[in-house]
Amino acid sequence: MRLSAERSKAVFKFRNKAKEAAEEKKIEEEAKQIESAAETPAREITASALSGGEVPSAPSGGASGGEISPDERAEFEEFKKQKKILEIKRLLKMIDHTLLKQTATRAEIKKLCDEAKEYGFHSVCVQPVYVADCFRYLKDAQAVKIACVVGFPMGENKTETKVFETKKALADGADEIDMVVCISAIKNKDFGYVKREIKKVVKAAKGCPVKAIIETSLLTQDEMVKAAVCARDAGAAFVKTSTGYFGGGAKAEDVRLLKQTVQGVCLVKASGGIKNAEQFKEMVAAGADRIGTSSGTDIAEGIRKE
């Protein structure tokens, strides 16, 4: 008899825990090896290159001041290559690979999951009806999380409906919840309601990250700040800009404002209208910790070509 999704999820996570830990350890070891290369005098690699600065060009002389050997040059080029690979992995791990249109088919959802595995995205983000399918498709790839939208896209459901959706999503196998807050409550300046609603969804999520979508394109700056404070103080893991269904989606200035408002207590997710690598990097530079996009593969290919 087939195990329930909730029990199956626990079993799969237990079995893959050691595998995930080993993978994370491997990445950390690779980073340490690359960083240790900075201390090799023969290559004269500056510390700034390891802290996000430009990687210097290959040195003109070895440790003794003479011509660099072919082996040293090859090692230097390998260092630059590995550093770039690690940076690409870090950036791609920020992506929530998203498919939320109501015409999405099961075949498209499977493709979404396959792409998330191939590129190493953080998660897939889907409608509630597809969470259980994603759980099956990703049973051999626990590193890829499943995010489910709640109260989507309007946010005008009653709080108890959002709580029920959250509990059902977790039972079906979701790891994260992207909830739309009650926009009308923000417009009515009923921020007590907004905070209570987010807090109830956070409680229902039982420790799984909750991203509170405040739909920035529909708000004034003052409303954005107050809504972000509600999300921060209610225990949300992220305040998220947009659903992508209304207005212009994420804007760099809004991301900066949200980042400044939450002050590191929670994170910021930029979502809506992010279609290419340039827009992706603009959001990251503005302070976004996670990016929601339906163009994950295009962004990934753009980043790889740079």
KEKE-3310 file (N, C-alpha, C; in steps of 0.2 Angstrom, whole numbers, plus 5000, padded with zeros to 4 digits):
npx = (5004:5003:5013:5007:5008:5014:5021:5029:5037:5045:5052:5059:5067:5075:5082:5090:5097:5110:5116:5114:5121:5134:5135:5134:5146:5156:5155:5159:5172:5177:5177:5185:5197:5199:5200:5212:5221:5224:5234:5246:5261:5266:5257:5252:5239:5227:5219:5208:5201:5195:5185:5175:5180:5188:5195:5213:5223:5233:5249:5265:5276:5285:5286:5299:5302:5304:5300:5283:5279:5272:5264:5261:5254:5243:5237:5233:5223:5214:5210:5203:5193:5186:5182:5173:5163:5159:5153:5143:5135:5131:5123:5113:5107:5099:5087:5069:5061:5048:5031:5015:5004:4987:4985:4994:5001:5003:5014:5022:5024:5032:5043:5047:5052:5062:5071:5074:5081:5092:5098:5101:5093:5085:5072:5056:5041:5024:5006:4994:4987:4997:5007:5008:5012:5024:5031:5032:5040:5051:5057:5069:5078:5080:5086:5081:5068:5051:5039:5024:5010:4999:4983:4982:4980:4976:4975:4964:4957:4949:4957:4957:4955:4967:4975:4971:4974:4988:4991:4987:4995:5007:5005:5004:5017:5024:5038:5040:5030:5022:5013:5000:4997:4983:4978:4968:4967:4979:4977:4966:4973:4973:4983:4985:4977:4984:4996:4992:4986:4997:5005:4997:4997:5011:5012:5004:5012:5022:5037:5042:5048:5039:5034:5029:5019:5017:5013:5019:5018:5005:5005:5008:5024:5024:5014:5021:5032:5026:5018:5029:5035:5025:5026:5039:5039:5029:5035:5038:5048:5053:5050:5040:5040:5030:5016:5017:5006:5000:5002:5019:5027:5043:5054:5069:5071:5061:5065:5077:5071:5063:5073:5080:5070:5067:5079:5087:5081:5072:5072:5072:5062:5063:5051:5042:5041:5055:5066:5078:5096:5102:5092:5090:5103:5102:5092:5098:5109:5102:5098:5091:5087:5082:5076:5061:5055:5049:5057:5069:5078:5082:5088:5098:5106:5110:5118:5128:5135:5141)
npy = (4994:5011:5024:5038:5055:5064:5055:5048:5059:5062:5050:5050:5061:5058:5047:5054:5063:5062:5061:5074:5082:5077:5082:5096:5098:5094:5105:5115:5111:5112:5126:5130:5125:5133:5145:5144:5143:5156:5160:5156:5160:5160:5163:5175:5180:5191:5195:5202:5197:5185:5190:5195:5204:5208:5195:5194:5196:5183:5181:5189:5184:5170:5164:5167:5178:5175:5169:5163:5146:5133:5124:5132:5142:5135:5130:5142:5146:5136:5139:5151:5146:5137:5145:5153:5144:5140:5152:5153:5142:5147:5158:5152:5144:5153:5154:5152:5142:5144:5140:5145:5147:5145:5136:5127:5111:5094:5088:5099:5103:5093:5094:5107:5103:5094:5103:5111:5102:5099:5112:5115:5124:5132:5129:5123:5132:5131:5129:5124:5112:5105:5101:5088:5081:5086:5082:5068:5069:5074:5066:5059:5070:5078:5090:5100:5111:5112:5124:5131:5141:5151:5158:5163:5172:5184:5187:5189:5179:5172:5172:5159:5151:5152:5146:5133:5130:5130:5120:5109:5109:5107:5094:5087:5088:5100:5111:5125:5140:5151:5165:5176:5191:5199:5211:5221:5224:5230:5242:5247:5251:5242:5235:5227:5216:5211:5207:5198:5188:5184:5178:5168:5159:5157:5149:5138:5133:5127:5128:5128:5138:5154:5165:5181:5188:5204:5212:5224:5233:5238:5246:5261:5268:5270:5261:5249:5248:5247:5235:5226:5227:5221:5208:5205:5205:5196:5184:5179:5171:5177:5193:5196:5203:5202:5195:5194:5195:5207:5224:5231:5221:5216:5229:5236:5247:5245:5233:5237:5246:5237:5228:5237:5240:5227:5224:5213:5204:5196:5189:5194:5192:5194:5195:5193:5198:5196:5192:5190:5187:5200:5207:5199:5200:5213:5214:5206:5213:5224:5219:5207:5191:5180:5174:5174:5167:5163:5161:5154:5145:5152:5163:5156:5151:5163:5168:5159:5161:5173)
npz = (5000:4996:5004:5013:5007:5016:5025:5016:5012:5023:5024:5012:5014:5025:5020:5010:5017:5021:5009:5004:5014:5011:4998:5000:5009:4999:4990:4999:5002:4989:4988:4998:4993:4982:4987:4995:4985:4983:4991:4985:4980:4967:4958:4962:4966:4971:4987:4985:4974:4979:4987:4980:4970:4955:4946:4944:4930:4922:4930:4926:4930:4939:4956:4958:4951:4938:4921:4920:4922:4911:4918:4929:4924:4918:4930:4936:4926:4928:4941:4940:4932:4940:4950:4944:4941:4954:4957:4948:4952:4964:4961:4953:4963:4969:4963:4962:4952:4942:4938:4936:4928:4924:4913:4913:4910:4916:4910:4907:4920:4925:4916:4921:4934:4930:4924:4935:4943:4934:4932:4945:4953:4967:4970:4964:4960:4962:4958:4970:4965:4959:4968:4974:4962:4959:4971:4968:4956:4960:4970:4970:4971:4983:4986:4978:4982:4985:4982:4986:4981:4990:4993:4981:4965:4971:4984:4993:5000:5014:5030:5037:5026:5019:5029:5029:5015:5017:5026:5019:5007:5013:5018:5005:5001:5000:5003:5005:5007:4998:5001:4997:5004:5012:5002:5002:5015:5018:5010:5017:5028:5039:5047:5058:5055:5044:5049:5059:5050:5043:5053:5057:5046:5046:5058:5054:5045:5051:5054:5041:5028:5025:5013:5011:5000:4995:4984:4977:4967:4968:4979:4989:4993:5007:5011:5007:5015:5028:5026:5024:5037:5044:5039:5042:5057:5060:5058:5045:5033:5021:5013:4999:4983:4972:4963:4950:4942:4942:4938:4936:4941:4949:4955:4956:4965:4974:4979:4986:4995:5003:5008:5016:5025:5032:5038:5039:5047:5041:5024:5007:4993:4976:4963:4948:4932:4929:4917:4911:4912:4915:4921:4932:4939:4942:4952:4962:4965:4970:4982:4983:4990:4985:4969:4960:4946:4929:4919:4922:4915:4904:4910:4917:4906:4901:4911:4912:4900:4901)
capx = (5000:5007:5013:5005:5014:5018:5026:5034:5042:5049:5056:5064:5072:5079:5087:5094:5100:5117:5118:5114:5126:5140:5136:5136:5153:5160:5155:5163:5179:5180:5178:5191:5203:5200:5203:5219:5225:5226:5240:5251:5265:5268:5251:5251:5232:5226:5214:5201:5198:5191:5180:5170:5183:5190:5201:5218:5226:5239:5255:5270:5282:5283:5288:5306:5302:5306:5294:5279:5279:5266:5260:5258:5248:5237:5234:5230:5217:5209:5208:5198:5187:5183:5179:5167:5158:5156:5149:5137:5131:5128:5117:5107:5103:5094:5081:5063:5059:5041:5026:5009:4998:4982:4985:5000:5000:5007:5020:5025:5026:5038:5049:5050:5056:5068:5075:5077:5087:5098:5102:5103:5089:5083:5065:5050:5036:5018:5000:4992:4985:5003:5012:5009:5015:5031:5034:5034:5045:5058:5058:5076:5081:5078:5090:5076:5063:5044:5036:5017:5007:4993:4979:4985:4985:4972:4976:4958:4954:4949:4963:4956:4956:4974:4978:4969:4978:4995:4992:4986:5001:5013:5003:5005:5024:5028:5043:5039:5024:5022:5006:4998:4993:4976:4980:4963:4968:4984:4974:4962:4977:4972:4990:4984:4974:4989:5001:4989:4985:5004:5007:4993:5000:5018:5011:5002:5018:5026:5044:5043:5048:5034:5036:5023:5019:5014:5011:5022:5016:4999:5006:5013:5030:5023:5011:5026:5036:5022:5017:5035:5036:5021:5029:5045:5037:5025:5039:5039:5055:5054:5044:5041:5038:5025:5014:5018:5000:4997:5007:5025:5032:5048:5058:5075:5071:5057:5069:5081:5067:5061:5079:5082:5065:5067:5085:5091:5077:5070:5075:5068:5062:5060:5047:5037:5044:5062:5066:5085:5102:5103:5087:5092:5108:5100:5088:5103:5113:5098:5098:5086:5090:5079:5072:5056:5055:5047:5062:5075:5083:5085:5093:5104:5110:5113:5124:5134:5138:5145)
capy = (5000:5017:5028:5045:5060:5067:5050:5047:5064:5061:5044:5052:5066:5054:5044:5059:5068:5061:5063:5082:5084:5076:5087:5103:5097:5094:5112:5119:5109:5115:5133:5131:5124:5138:5151:5142:5145:5164:5161:5153:5166:5159:5166:5182:5182:5196:5193:5205:5192:5180:5193:5197:5208:5205:5190:5197:5192:5179:5184:5189:5180:5166:5166:5169:5183:5173:5167:5158:5139:5131:5121:5137:5145:5130:5130:5148:5146:5131:5142:5156:5142:5134:5151:5155:5138:5141:5158:5152:5138:5151:5162:5148:5142:5158:5154:5148:5140:5145:5139:5146:5149:5140:5132:5122:5104:5089:5087:5105:5103:5088:5098:5112:5099:5091:5109:5113:5097:5100:5118:5117:5129:5131:5126:5124:5135:5129:5130:5118:5106:5101:5100:5081:5078:5088:5078:5062:5070:5076:5061:5058:5076:5082:5097:5105:5111:5113:5130:5131:5147:5151:5164:5166:5178:5190:5188:5191:5174:5173:5169:5152:5147:5152:5142:5127:5129:5129:5113:5104:5110:5103:5087:5085:5088:5106:5113:5132:5143:5158:5167:5183:5194:5203:5218:5226:5225:5235:5248:5250:5252:5237:5232:5222:5211:5209:5204:5192:5183:5181:5175:5161:5155:5154:5144:5132:5130:5122:5129:5128:5145:5157:5171:5185:5192:5211:5215:5231:5237:5241:5249:5266:5267:5269:5254:5244:5248:5245:5228:5223:5227:5216:5201:5204:5204:5190:5178:5177:5170:5182:5197:5195:5209:5202:5188:5194:5195:5214:5230:5230:5216:5218:5234:5237:5252:5242:5228:5240:5248:5231:5226:5242:5239:5221:5225:5207:5200:5191:5190:5198:5189:5198:5191:5197:5202:5195:5188:5188:5188:5207:5209:5195:5203:5220:5212:5203:5219:5228:5216:5201:5185:5174:5177:5170:5168:5158:5161:5152:5142:5158:5167:5152:5151:5170:5169:5154:5164:5179)
capz = (5000:4995:5009:5012:5004:5021:5027:5011:5012:5029:5023:5007:5017:5029:5016:5006:5022:5021:5002:5004:5018:5007:4993:5003:5011:4994:4988:5004:5001:4983:4989:5002:4989:4977:4991:4997:4979:4983:4995:4981:4977:4960:4954:4964:4966:4977:4991:4983:4969:4983:4990:4975:4966:4948:4946:4940:4924:4924:4932:4921:4932:4944:4963:4958:4946:4931:4917:4923:4919:4908:4923:4934:4920:4918:4937:4937:4922:4932:4947:4937:4929:4946:4954:4940:4941:4960:4957:4944:4956:4970:4958:4951:4969:4971:4959:4962:4945:4943:4933:4939:4924:4924:4908:4914:4910:4920:4906:4908:4927:4925:4913:4926:4939:4927:4923:4942:4944:4929:4933:4952:4956:4974:4971:4959:4963:4958:4961:4975:4962:4957:4973:4974:4957:4960:4976:4965:4951:4964:4975:4969:4971:4988:4986:4975:4986:4982:4985:4984:4982:4994:4992:4974:4965:4973:4992:4996:5003:5021:5033:5038:5019:5018:5034:5026:5010:5019:5029:5013:5003:5017:5018:4999:5000:4999:5008:5007:5006:4995:5002:4995:5010:5010:4999:5004:5022:5018:5008:5023:5034:5044:5047:5063:5052:5040:5054:5062:5045:5041:5059:5057:5041:5048:5062:5051:5041:5056:5053:5034:5026:5022:5009:5011:4994:4996:4978:4978:4961:4970:4985:4990:4997:5014:5012:5006:5022:5034:5025:5025:5044:5046:5037:5047:5064:5060:5057:5038:5031:5016:5011:4992:4980:4968:4960:4943:4939:4942:4938:4933:4944:4954:4953:4960:4970:4979:4983:4991:5001:5007:5011:5021:5030:5036:5042:5040:5051:5036:5018:5002:4986:4970:4958:4943:4926:4929:4912:4908:4917:4917:4926:4938:4942:4945:4958:4966:4967:4974:4989:4983:4992:4981:4963:4957:4938:4925:4914:4925:4911:4900:4915:4918:4901:4901:4916:4910:4894:4903)
cpx = (5004:5007:5010:5010:5018:5023:5031:5039:5047:5054:5062:5069:5077:5084:5092:5098:5108:5120:5119:5119:5133:5141:5138:5143:5157:5161:5159:5170:5182:5181:5184:5198:5205:5203:5210:5224:5228:5232:5246:5255:5266:5263:5250:5244:5230:5220:5207:5198:5194:5186:5175:5173:5185:5196:5207:5220:5232:5245:5260:5276:5281:5286:5295:5307:5303:5299:5290:5279:5272:5261:5257:5253:5242:5233:5230:5223:5212:5206:5202:5192:5183:5179:5173:5162:5155:5151:5142:5132:5127:5122:5111:5103:5099:5087:5075:5060:5051:5036:5019:5003:4993:4981:4990:4998:5004:5014:5025:5028:5032:5044:5052:5054:5062:5073:5078:5082:5093:5102:5104:5099:5087:5077:5061:5045:5029:5012:4998:4991:4991:5008:5014:5013:5023:5035:5036:5040:5052:5060:5066:5081:5079:5081:5085:5070:5056:5041:5029:5014:5000:4989:4981:4980:4982:4974:4970:4954:4953:4955:4963:4957:4963:4978:4977:4974:4986:4996:4991:4992:5007:5011:5005:5013:5028:5033:5043:5033:5025:5015:5006:4994:4987:4978:4975:4964:4974:4981:4969:4966:4976:4978:4990:4982:4980:4994:4998:4988:4992:5006:5003:4996:5007:5017:5009:5007:5023:5034:5046:5043:5042:5036:5029:5024:5014:5011:5013:5019:5009:4999:5010:5019:5029:5019:5016:5030:5032:5020:5023:5037:5031:5023:5035:5043:5032:5028:5040:5046:5057:5048:5046:5037:5031:5022:5016:5012:4997:5003:5013:5030:5037:5052:5064:5075:5066:5061:5073:5077:5065:5067:5081:5077:5066:5073:5088:5087:5074:5073:5070:5068:5059:5057:5043:5041:5052:5063:5073:5090:5103:5098:5088:5097:5107:5096:5093:5107:5109:5097:5093:5090:5088:5076:5067:5055:5052:5052:5069:5080:5086:5090:5099:5109:5114:5119:5130:5138:5142:5152)
cpy = (5006:5021:5035:5049:5062:5062:5049:5052:5063:5055:5046:5057:5063:5051:5048:5064:5068:5063:5071:5084:5083:5081:5094:5103:5098:5101:5116:5118:5112:5123:5135:5130:5129:5144:5150:5144:5152:5165:5158:5159:5166:5163:5173:5184:5186:5193:5196:5201:5187:5183:5197:5202:5205:5200:5193:5193:5188:5182:5184:5185:5175:5168:5169:5175:5182:5172:5162:5151:5138:5128:5126:5141:5141:5130:5136:5149:5142:5135:5147:5152:5140:5140:5153:5150:5139:5147:5157:5147:5142:5155:5158:5145:5147:5158:5149:5147:5140:5144:5139:5147:5143:5135:5127:5115:5100:5088:5093:5106:5098:5091:5103:5108:5096:5097:5111:5108:5098:5106:5119:5122:5127:5127:5126:5127:5134:5130:5123:5112:5102:5100:5092:5078:5080:5084:5071:5063:5071:5071:5059:5064:5080:5089:5102:5105:5113:5119:5130:5138:5146:5158:5167:5167:5184:5192:5189:5185:5175:5169:5161:5148:5147:5147:5134:5125:5127:5122:5108:5104:5106:5096:5083:5085:5094:5108:5120:5134:5150:5161:5174:5185:5198:5210:5223:5228:5231:5242:5251:5251:5248:5233:5226:5216:5207:5205:5198:5186:5180:5176:5168:5157:5152:5149:5138:5129:5126:5122:5129:5136:5148:5163:5175:5190:5199:5215:5223:5236:5241:5245:5256:5264:5266:5263:5249:5243:5245:5237:5224:5222:5221:5209:5200:5202:5198:5184:5175:5176:5175:5187:5197:5201:5208:5195:5188:5195:5202:5219:5227:5225:5219:5224:5235:5241:5249:5237:5231:5243:5242:5229:5230:5241:5233:5221:5218:5202:5194:5193:5193:5193:5193:5193:5195:5200:5201:5190:5186:5189:5195:5209:5205:5198:5210:5219:5210:5209:5224:5225:5209:5195:5179:5178:5172:5172:5162:5157:5159:5149:5147:5162:5163:5152:5158:5171:5165:5157:5170:5178)
cpz = (5000:5001:5008:5010:5010:5024:5022:5011:5017:5027:5018:5010:5021:5025:5012:5011:5021:5014:5002:5008:5014:5002:4995:5005:5005:4991:4992:5003:4995:4984:4993:4998:4984:4981:4993:4991:4979:4987:4991:4978:4970:4956:4956:4964:4972:4981:4989:4978:4973:4986:4986:4970:4959:4949:4942:4935:4926:4925:4926:4923:4938:4951:4963:4954:4939:4927:4921:4919:4916:4913:4928:4930:4919:4925:4938:4933:4925:4938:4945:4935:4935:4950:4951:4941:4948:4961:4954:4948:4961:4967:4956:4957:4972:4968:4961:4955:4945:4937:4937:4935:4924:4919:4908:4914:4914:4916:4907:4915:4928:4922:4918:4932:4936:4926:4930:4944:4940:4931:4940:4955:4963:4974:4964:4963:4959:4962:4965:4971:4960:4962:4974:4968:4957:4965:4973:4960:4954:4969:4975:4969:4976:4989:4983:4979:4982:4986:4982:4986:4986:4994:4986:4969:4969:4980:4996:4999:5011:5024:5034:5032:5018:5023:5031:5020:5012:5022:5023:5009:5007:5017:5011:4997:4999:5005:5010:5004:5004:4996:5000:5001:5007:5008:5001:5011:5022:5015:5013:5029:5040:5045:5053:5060:5048:5044:5057:5057:5044:5047:5059:5052:5043:5053:5059:5047:5045:5054:5045:5032:5023:5019:5009:5005:4996:4990:4978:4973:4963:4976:4984:4993:5005:5016:5011:5013:5027:5033:5026:5033:5047:5045:5042:5054:5065:5059:5050:5037:5026:5016:5003:4988:4976:4966:4953:4939:4938:4942:4934:4936:4949:4951:4958:4966:4976:4983:4988:4997:5006:5011:5017:5027:5035:5040:5044:5044:5047:5029:5013:4995:4981:4965:4954:4938:4925:4923:4909:4914:4919:4922:4933:4942:4945:4951:4963:4969:4971:4981:4989:4985:4988:4975:4961:4950:4935:4919:4917:4920:4906:4904:4916:4912:4900:4905:4914:4904:4895:4905)
residu = (MET:ARG:LEU:SER:ALA:GLU:ARG:SER:LYS:ALA:VAL:PHE:LYS:PHE:ARG:ASN:LYS:ALA:LYS:GLU:ALA:ALA:GLU:GLU:LYS:LYS:ILE:GLU:GLU:GLU:ALA:LYS:GLN:ILE:GLU:SER:ALA:ALA:GLU:THR:PRO:ALA:ARG:GLU:ILE:THR:ALA:SER:ALA:LEU:SER:GLY:GLY:GLU:VAL:PRO:SER:ALA:PRO:SER:GLY:GLY:ALA:SER:GLY:GLY:GLU:ILE:SER:PRO:ASP:GLU:ARG:ALA:GLU:PHE:GLU:GLU:PHE:LYS:LYS:GLN:LYS:LYS:ILE:LEU:GLU:ILE:LYS:ARG:LEU:LEU:LYS:MET:ILE:ASP:HIS:THR:LEU:LEU:LYS:GLN:THR:ALA:THR:ARG:ALA:GLU:ILE:LYS:LYS:LEU:CYS:ASP:GLU:ALA:LYS:GLU:TYR:GLY:PHE:HIS:SER:VAL:CYS:VAL:GLN:PRO:VAL:TYR:VAL:ALA:ASP:CYS:PHE:ARG:TYR:LEU:LYS:ASP:ALA:GLN:ALA:VAL:LYS:ILE:ALA:CYS:VAL:VAL:GLY:PHE:PRO:MET:GLY:GLU:ASN:LYS:THR:GLU:THR:LYS:VAL:PHE:GLU:THR:LYS:LYS:ALA:LEU:ALA:ASP:GLY:ALA:ASP:GLU:ILE:ASP:MET:VAL:VAL:CYS:ILE:SER:ALA:ILE:LYS:ASN:LYS:ASP:PHE:GLY:TYR:VAL:LYS:ARG:GLU:ILE:LYS:LYS:VAL:VAL:LYS:ALA:ALA:LYS:GLY:CYS:PRO:VAL:LYS:ALA:ILE:ILE:GLU:THR:SER:LEU:LEU:THR:GLN:ASP:GLU:MET:VAL:LYS:ALA:ALA:VAL:CYS:ALA:ARG:ASP:ALA:GLY:ALA:ALA:PHE:VAL:LYS:THR:SER:THR:GLY:TYR:PHE:GLY:GLY:GLY:ALA:LYS:ALA:GLU:ASP:VAL:ARG:LEU:LEU:LYS:GLN:THR:VAL:GLN:GLY:VAL:CYS:LEU:VAL:LYS:ALA:SER:GLY:GLY:ILE:LYS:ASN:ALA:GLU:GLN:PHE:LYS:GLU:MET:VAL:ALA:ALA:GLY:ALA:ASP:ARG:ILE:GLY:THR:SER:SER:GLY:THR:ASP:ILE:ALA:GLU:GLY:ILE:ARG:LYS:GLU)
# end
